[in-house]
């Protein structure tokens, strides 16, 4: 379980992610596929402008690694992620992807933020 310090949307660790030291305090480490934290409900109102952010550190490159996402009615509303196809961090939506200007390095902390209007 992950406690929500800002509201009432505690999360459940699904398929075995573990706690590890983070950038500041603790972090959740995801190893393998299909590991995530489920809040059980949409957190952001994506009908207007919003920002999503996260501190991330990659242990390997390739594939996709999603830090923050939210499901929509028929597909995920957005993904704040690493895109192995582009070797860049990305803020992605159905059919469109905004990319960071440079490739990330493994073992380094990055603060990702995406803004949608």
Secondary structure as a PSIPRED ss2 file (coil, helix, strand):
# PSIPRED VFORMAT (PSIPRED V4.0)

   1 X C   1.000  0.000  0.000
   2 X E   0.000  0.000  1.000
   3 X C   1.000  0.000  0.000
   4 X C   1.000  0.000  0.000
   5 X C   1.000  0.000  0.000
   6 X C   1.000  0.000  0.000
   7 X C   1.000  0.000  0.000
   8 X C   1.000  0.000  0.000
   9 X C   1.000  0.000  0.000
  10 X C   1.000  0.000  0.000
  11 X E   0.000  0.000  1.000
  12 X E   0.000  0.000  1.000
  13 X E   0.000  0.000  1.000
  14 X E   0.000  0.000  1.000
  15 X C   1.000  0.000  0.000
  16 X C   1.000  0.000  0.000
  17 X C   1.000  0.000  0.000
  18 X E   0.000  0.000  1.000
  19 X E   0.000  0.000  1.000
  20 X E   0.000  0.000  1.000
  21 X E   0.000  0.000  1.000
  22 X C   1.000  0.000  0.000
  23 X C   1.000  0.000  0.000
  24 X C   1.000  0.000  0.000
  25 X C   1.000  0.000  0.000
  26 X E   0.000  0.000  1.000
  27 X E   0.000  0.000  1.000
  28 X E   0.000  0.000  1.000
  29 X E   0.000  0.000  1.000
  30 X C   1.000  0.000  0.000
  31 X C   1.000  0.000  0.000
  32 X C   1.000  0.000  0.000
  33 X C   1.000  0.000  0.000
  34 X C   1.000  0.000  0.000
  35 X C   1.000  0.000  0.000
  36 X E   0.000  0.000  1.000
  37 X E   0.000  0.000  1.000
  38 X E   0.000  0.000  1.000
  39 X C   1.000  0.000  0.000
  40 X C   1.000  0.000  0.000
  41 X C   1.000  0.000  0.000
  42 X C   1.000  0.000  0.000
  43 X C   1.000  0.000  0.000
  44 X C   1.000  0.000  0.000
  45 X C   1.000  0.000  0.000
  46 X C   1.000  0.000  0.000
  47 X C   1.000  0.000  0.000
  48 X C   1.000  0.000  0.000
  49 X C   1.000  0.000  0.000
  50 X E   0.000  0.000  1.000
  51 X E   0.000  0.000  1.000
  52 X E   0.000  0.000  1.000
  53 X E   0.000  0.000  1.000
  54 X E   0.000  0.000  1.000
  55 X E   0.000  0.000  1.000
  56 X E   0.000  0.000  1.000
  57 X E   0.000  0.000  1.000
  58 X C   1.000  0.000  0.000
  59 X C   1.000  0.000  0.000
  60 X C   1.000  0.000  0.000
  61 X C   1.000  0.000  0.000
  62 X C   1.000  0.000  0.000
  63 X C   1.000  0.000  0.000
  64 X E   0.000  0.000  1.000
  65 X E   0.000  0.000  1.000
  66 X E   0.000  0.000  1.000
  67 X E   0.000  0.000  1.000
  68 X E   0.000  0.000  1.000
  69 X E   0.000  0.000  1.000
  70 X E   0.000  0.000  1.000
  71 X E   0.000  0.000  1.000
  72 X C   1.000  0.000  0.000
  73 X C   1.000  0.000  0.000
  74 X C   1.000  0.000  0.000
  75 X C   1.000  0.000  0.000
  76 X E   0.000  0.000  1.000
  77 X E   0.000  0.000  1.000
  78 X E   0.000  0.000  1.000
  79 X E   0.000  0.000  1.000
  80 X E   0.000  0.000  1.000
  81 X E   0.000  0.000  1.000
  82 X E   0.000  0.000  1.000
  83 X E   0.000  0.000  1.000
  84 X C   1.000  0.000  0.000
  85 X C   1.000  0.000  0.000
  86 X C   1.000  0.000  0.000
  87 X C   1.000  0.000  0.000
  88 X E   0.000  0.000  1.000
  89 X E   0.000  0.000  1.000
  90 X E   0.000  0.000  1.000
  91 X E   0.000  0.000  1.000
  92 X E   0.000  0.000  1.000
  93 X E   0.000  0.000  1.000
  94 X C   1.000  0.000  0.000
  95 X C   1.000  0.000  0.000
  96 X E   0.000  0.000  1.000
  97 X E   0.000  0.000  1.000
  98 X E   0.000  0.000  1.000
  99 X E   0.000  0.000  1.000
 100 X C   1.000  0.000  0.000
 101 X C   1.000  0.000  0.000
 102 X C   1.000  0.000  0.000
 103 X C   1.000  0.000  0.000
 104 X C   1.000  0.000  0.000
 105 X C   1.000  0.000  0.000
 106 X C   1.000  0.000  0.000
 107 X C   1.000  0.000  0.000
 108 X C   1.000  0.000  0.000
 109 X E   0.000  0.000  1.000
 110 X E   0.000  0.000  1.000
 111 X E   0.000  0.000  1.000
 112 X E   0.000  0.000  1.000
 113 X E   0.000  0.000  1.000
 114 X E   0.000  0.000  1.000
 115 X E   0.000  0.000  1.000
 116 X E   0.000  0.000  1.000
 117 X C   1.000  0.000  0.000
